[in-house]
Amino acid sequence: MKRLLTVGTMLSLLLLLLVATPVSAVTSLEGDTIIIEADEVIDDDVFIGANRIEVNGTINGDLMFGANEIVINGDVNGNVFGGGALITVNGDIDGSMFTGGQLIKFGPESSVAGSVYGVGNSIEFASGSAVARSIYGSGFQILLNGQVGRDVNVGGSAVALNGTILGDANLNVASAEDVSDFDPEQMEEIMRRFNPNMPDLDIDYITPGVTIGDESSVGGDINYSSTNQFDFGGFEPEGSINVEVTADTARGSGLWGRITARLGEFIALAIIGSLLLWLWPQLPKTVGRTMRERFLPSAGWGALSSIVFMIAIPIAILLLILFTLLTGIISFGQLAGTVLSFGGLGLFAAMVAFGFIAFSVSKIAVSTLIGNELINRGGSGNPYVALLVGLFIYQIIRAIPVLGFVIAVIVGIAGVGACIIWLRNRNQQGQAMEAAV
């Protein structure tokens, strides 16, 4: 389950970059509420950051957004990428959609000409909705009631099929026992603490497992993977049914395995966080405050930078190899080793720096924020004690199946974005001071 969620998240972010346009080349809209009227046509890529977005008109280009709520009623003649709490698609997307959110809904008249890549608490495709290519989804529940032109590749605790799939249905489903100690509504409560402006979602949660309706149709194979057996009853796809009952690694490792994993991360982050507070005390405080006060911009910048990084590294490796070969030929092998060594060190440093921010600084910043909110509101308490208290609470949340993983992904992405915002603000302040002198 967690493995598929990880793959789904990374795949969504990776594919997002393949068609992404730099922010500097798009029409940028900001505000509390942004409405593109029905008669409005924008012949450009659009980047929108707002609390609520309503697209009723036409966008002849890609749409990139970060919002608490977005409703797409009009036409987007390009790709759509972005994240928010409540995402609703009622119009036509002449491309693919890459998105993540609490509730992602595709209405009965919606259509996507490409594929849909989604990570969410609940991903719902209404009867009448159409996806011309494939669906790649990870979440607590995925409801498929529309038509899919190719394959469905989903992983979740609850999957309901009641539509038409012309290709294969690849399902990775958790058993009811796997999520017996997980309440999906807890995710909404925790996210609302981070984001008080989050709209009411009103999600109807279904029973964990697989549900196949009478109107379901699968034109290819059903490939089912889970920790328990599922009885498909009399349902027959056009192809075959392939069942893989996997080992229950989560329960196999037992409670002790979960405890040691969380204890190990607690100790590691406590050591790194203490060093940060000693050497650079303002960094975790500033990053945590930025994540709280500017959560959506942080998440948006974090997602975009993560995408850029994941694509840039393999491209940089390829370019380094080509440049090494070229300089080796020109210098008869004399410069090849030097170029490869320094280039490799640079790439390694970049990967270490990005990983340190995403997997350490972001978690330390959130933990410091939690600890300060609980025991250090006046700002005069011991920052190390606040860090330890925050880390303890973070590890408790992190131990919750599914929810803990999703929270970790959100924290990592938002932490990277918060660091970018902080660095950009520092650079702007420095430029302002130079101009004043």
N, C-alpha and C positions, 0 to 999 in steps of 0.2 A: 504493500500500500504506500508506504513512505517512499520507496524507490520510484514508483510510478509518479507520485506527486512531485518528486524532485525532477524527474525527467520531463514531466509536463511543464513545470515552471521554467526550467532552463530552455526547453524547446520553444516555449512561447516568447521568451525574451530574445532568444537567438534569431528566430525568424522575423521578429519585429525589426531588427536592424537591417535585414536584407533589403527592405524597401523604404527604410526611413530616410527622410530628408532633413538636413541640418536646420535647426531652429531659426537660424539667421535668414533662411531663404523662404520663410513662410509668413503668412498673415497671422499676426499674434493678437489675440483678444483676451482681455483680463477684466475681471469684475466679480461682483457677488452673483449676479444673474445675467447670463448671456442668451439672447434669443435671436436666432437667424430666421427672419420672417419667411412666410411661404413664397412670396414673390421675389425674394432676394437670391441672387446668384453670385457665388464667389469663384472666380476663375484663378484659383491658387490653392496651394496647400495651406491648411489652417491649423494653428496651434492655439488651444483654448485652455485657460486655467480659471476656474470659477467654482462657486458653490453649487450652482445649478445651471445646466446647459440644456437648451432646447433647439434642435435643428429641424426647422420646418421647410427650409428652402433647399437649394442645390449647391453642393460643393464640388467643383470640377478639379479635384485633386485629393490628396490624402488628408485625413482628419486625425490630429493628435490631441488628446485631451487629458486633463486631470480634474476630477470634479466629485463632489459628493453624490450628485445625481445628474445623469444625462439621459435625454430622450431624443432618439433619432427618428423623426417622422418623415423627413424628406429623403433626398437622394444624395449619396456620396459616391462620386464617380472616381473612386480610388480606394486605397486601403484605409482601415480605421485601426488606430491603436491608442490604448490608454487604460486608465484604471479609475475606479470610483466605488462608492458603496452600492448604489443602485444604478444599473445600466439597462436601459430598455431600447430595443430596436423594433420599430414598426415600419420602417421604410426599406429602401433598396440600397445595398452596398455593392458597387461594381468592382469588387476586389476581395481581399481577405480581411478578416477581423482578428486582432490580437488584443486580448483584454483580460483584466483581472478585477474581481470585485466581490462584494458580499452576495449580491443577487444580480444575476445576469439573465435577462428575459428577452426572448425573440417572439414577437407577436404573431398572430395568425396571418398577417399580410406581409411579413418581413421576408426578404430574400437576400442571400449573400452569394455572389457569383463565384467567389473563391472558396477558401476554407475558413473555418473558425477554430481559433486557438484560445482556449479559455481556462482560467484557474479561478475558482470561486467557491463560496459556501454552498450556493445552489445555482445551477445552470439549467435553464428551462427553455425548451423549444416547443411552442404551442402548435396545436394542430393547424395545418395550413402554411406553416413556415417552411422555407426551402433553403437548403444549403447545397450549392451545385457540386462542390467537391467534397472534402472530408471534414470531420469534426475531431479535434484533439482536445479532450477536456479532463480536468482533475478537480475534484471537490468532494464535499460531503455527499451531495446528491446531484445526479444528472437525470433530467426528464426529457426524453426524446419522443415527441409526438408528431413531428413534422416529417419532411422528406429530405433524405441525404443522398446526393448523387453518387458518392463513392463510399469510402469506409468510415466507420465510427471507431475511434480509439479513445476509450475513456477509462478512468479509474476513480473509484469512489466507494463510499460506504453503502450508498443506495443508488441503484440504477433502474430506471423504469423505461421500457421500450413499448411504444404503442403507435409507432409510425412506420414509415417505409425507408429501408436502407437498401440501396441498390448494390452496394459492395459488401465487404465483410464487417462483422461486428466483433471488435476485439475488446473484451471486457475484463478488467481487473477489479475484483469486488471484495471488499472486506466482509467477513462474517459478522453476524450479530454479536458474537462474543468478543470480537476484536474491538468493537466500539461500545461495549456495554457500560464502560465508565466515562463515556464522552457525551456531553450534552451540547448539541450544536448551538443552542441559544446562548451558551456561555461566550461563544465567539462574538456575537452581537453585543453582549454586555461589555466585554473587554474592549472591543473596537470603539464602542460609544464613549468610553472613558478617554481614549486617545483622541476621539473626534466627536465632540458633543453635538456638532451640527449634522451628524449623520441622519438621513431621513428614516422614517419608519419603513421597515422592509416587509413585514407581514408575510413571512415565509411559511408555507405549509410543508412541514417535514414528513417524509414518507418512511415506511418501515425499512430498516437496513436490509440489504440483500438485493436480489434481482426480481423485478416484476415484469412479466411479459403479457401485454394486453391482447385481446382477441383480434384487434386490427393490425397487429404487428406483421411486418413482412421483411425478410432479409434475403437479398438476392445472392449473397455469397455464403461464406462460412461464418459460424459463430465460434470464436476462440475464447473460451472462458477460463480465467485463472483466479483461484481463491484458496483460502485455507480450509474451505469446507465444500462438500459436494452439493450440487444444485440439480434438482429434478426439473427438467424442461417440459415434463408432461408430454402432451401430444404435439407441442410446437415443432415444426420442421422447417428449417431454412432451405433455400434452393441448393445450397452446398451441404457441408457436413457440420456436425457439432463436435468440437475438440475441447475436452475438459482437462485442465491441469490443476490438480489439488496440490498446492504448495505447502512446504513445511511452515508451521506457525512459529516463526523465529522470534516474534515479539513475546509470546508466552513461553517459548522454549528457553529463552534466556532468563525468564522469570522476573520477579520483582527485584531481585538482587541486581540483575543486569541493568534495569532502568535506574536503580539507585546509584550504581557505580558510574553510569554514563553521566548522570546529572551532577554527581559529586565531583567527578573529574573535571567537567567544564566549570563548575563553581570554583574549584581550586585554581585552575588555570587563569580564569578571568579575574579572580581576586588578586593573584600575583601581578598580572599585567596591569590591571586597573590601579593597584597601589603604586606601581612604578610611574604610571601616567600622572596620577595625582601628585606625585612627588616632583617629577621632572616638568610636567606641563599641566598644571592643575586646571587651567581654564578650558582646555580642550574638551574633556568629557562633559563639563557643565554647559559649555556653549553649544555643543552638538546636541545634547539632550534638550536644551531649551528651544533650539531651532526646530527639532523634531516635533515638539509639543505645539509651539506657536505657529509653525508653518508646515504642518504635516503633509498636506496635499502637494505643495511645491517640492518638498523634500522627497516624497515618494515618486513624483514625476521625474525629477532630475536624477534620482537614483536609478530608476528603471532605464532611462535613456543612456546614462553613463555605463550601466552594466551591459547593456546591449552593445554599445560601442566597444567596450573593452573585450567582450567575448568574441567579437568579429575581428577586432584589430590585432589581437595576439596571434591567431593563426596566419593572418595576412602578413604581419610583421615577421613571423618565423620564415614564411616562404620568401619574402623579400630579402631577408638576411642570408638565406641559403643561396639565392640567385646572385646577390651582391658579393658574397664570399667567393663563389665560383668565378664571377667576372674579374674581381681583383686578383684572384689566384692566377687566372690566365694571363692577365696583363703583366703581373709582376713575377711570372714564372714560379708561383707558389710562395713567394716571400711574404706577401701581405695576407694570405688567406687565414693563417692562424690568428693573427692580430685582430682582423676584422671579426672573425667568428667569436673570439674571446670577449672583446669589448661589447659587441652586439649582444651576445648571449647574457653577459652580466647585466646589461641595460634592461633586457626583457625580463630577466629573473627579478631584478629590483622592482620593476613595474608590477609584476604579478604578486610579489610579496607585499608591496604597499597596498594594492587593491584588496588583497585577501585580509590584511591586517585591519583595514578600515571596515570591511564588510562583516568579518567574523569576530572581531574583537572590539574595536572602538565603538561600533554601533551598539553592541550589547552592554558594554560598560557605561555608555552614555545613558541608555534607557534605565539601567539599574541605578545609576547615580541619581537620575531624575526621580525615580520611584522612592529611593531612600530619603532624598531631601524633602520630598513631599510629605513623607510620613513622620520623620523625626527631626528634620532640620529646616523647618519653614522659615525661621528667622535668619538662617544663613550663618549662624555662629556656632553650630554644632561641629562635631568631628566628621570630616568628609569621608574618612576611611570606614567609620562605623556605618554611615549612610550607604556607602558602596556595598558593604557586606549585607546589610538588610535588603537593599534593592536586588542584589544578586540572588539572595535566598528566595525572594518572592518570584523573581524571573524564572528560576529553576523549577519552582512548583508549577508555574504555568507551562513551562517548556515540557514538563513530564506528561501533560495531558495528551493522549493520542490524537493525531491529526491536527487538532487545534494548536498544540505546541509547535508543530512543524510550520504551520502557516504563519503563526506569530513570529517565528524565527526568520522566515523569509521576508516578511513585511519589515521587521526591525532592521535586517541587513540592508535592504534596498533603501529604506528611508534614511538610514544612517549614512550611507554613501551620498545621498542627495543633500543631506544636512551639511556634510563636510564641504561639498561643492559650493553651497550657498554661503557658508562661512568664509571660505577662501575667496569667493568672488566679492563679498562685502569688504574683506580686508584689503583686497586689491583696489577696490573703488575708493576706500578711505585713504589708502596710500597715494593714489593719484590725486585726490582732492587736496591732500596736504602739500604735495609737490606743486600743484597749481597755485595754492595760496602763497607758497614761498616765492 
